[in-house]
Amino acid sequence: MAPTMEQLRFLTDDQVRRLQAEFGTPLFVYDQASLERQAAIALGFPAPFGLTVRYAMKACPSAAVLRVLTGSGLHIDASSGWEVRRALAAGVPAERILLTAQQIPEDLADLVGLGTRFNACSLGQLAAFGQACPGHEVSVRLNPGLGSGHSNRTNVGGPSASFGIWHSNLERVIDTARDHRLRITQLHTHIGSGSDPEVWQRCAGLTLNLLRHLPDVTTVNLGGGYKVGRMSTEVSTDLQRAGEPIAAELRKFAQVDGRQLHLEIEPGTFFVANAGAIVAGVIDIVDTGKEGHTFIKTDTGMTEILRPSLYGAQHPIVVVPKEPGDRSTAEYLVVGHCCESGDVLTPEPGNPEGLLARTLTQVRIGDALVVDGAGAYCAAMASKNYNSFPEAPEVLLSKDGAFHLVRRRQTLEQVLQNEAIPEFLR
Ligand SMILES: Cc1ncc(COP(=O)(O)O)c(C=O)c1O
């Protein structure tokens, strides 16, 4: 049976043509209504003793997206000192930012002085924080011993993951905190992106068990990682359902331990994945004969979206013909514009080395092609400037139907601006 043809999520064909004509391709477009809807759902996560919802801004750090989501009541999870500075520049108050980073910034004490909260991800980080900010409150990220992600590359828990402090090192955490007069007031776990909800729940149980040994903890942060289906055939996590067993655990914990724990969650994908799309153009159509394939070449690819070539991730692809009208369908492989055989948009699910043809509306050069579900880890995680293609612009679709340019297309001067030619080569 032919796979289901995907539909556009938040754009109409006419809007796609307008975007193509007004801004050129490729471009990213984000939808304010979808962002706000997702924020409202997450803020309804069951939490008997209070809830803070953070947006993991690494998923899509555009200032406009940060404004929409923080304007909807979200706080921020930042993954580097640079992201903290970026959130501050977008107008997010420092007290609303939690820094969970693999590399601690040189200006950590300044950021903490402004009000940024810090989540120590290793014993070394905890000691370094203690030296920079003795006597402070701190959060600690633990690796609870298990993980789950949509692929091994997004699994960040268990013995093969370097993220967080291994759970059996809890005594050393307590000693290090004591040495620097740190008060551990939050315990944090994040086990992967695209996690299995059952593993996530088990991880929450393990986290609460560990928390019994940390008497000053008042907040438990269970990270993000909720699965979001980009393709119509993929299933998304129901946050309400995933949250109910957690709420029950928190009530039980309060009865036994006496502490009514504030809950934090910090998804990224959940807010932005289906609130963003890439509008690209069809630049060529080639084939490899009867035994081969027909390829659509687009003016996007790994310069805007790495997920297919990195994980074999599936994204809806919809052809929008230049002129409205009926067209039949055909089987295509879709590839990007980089001189790289791995620059594919139609890999086999979960296997970036394989290819799987899609049934799409028949294309002609000049048609638009929308790669949907491209709000999370696309603009944020692309192989920028590979083959010297300039960074694509970003556009926000506001609720009144207007398009706003929120990042201009990079110019060649900007690509080159930090280069220097040493004297001997002049
Ligand atoms: C510490 C932390 N929190 C939250 C997230 C967000 O994950 P997701 O986008 O899968 O919800 C990540 C993603 O890598 C993370 O590292």
The ligand as an ORCA input file, in Angstrom:
! r2SCAN-3c Opt
* xyz 0 1
  C      18.832     18.975     29.823
  C      17.811     18.941     28.727
  N      16.548     19.296     29.008
  C      15.594     19.300     28.043
  C      15.885     18.926     26.747
  C      14.788     18.954     25.729
  O      14.566     17.729     25.130
  P      13.387     17.578     24.091
  O      13.596     18.593     23.033
  O      13.508     16.196     23.578
  O      12.106     17.813     24.844
  C      17.188     18.532     26.422
  C      17.528     18.118     25.058
  O      18.580     17.691     24.700
  C      18.182     18.535     27.439
  O      19.456     18.204     27.178
*
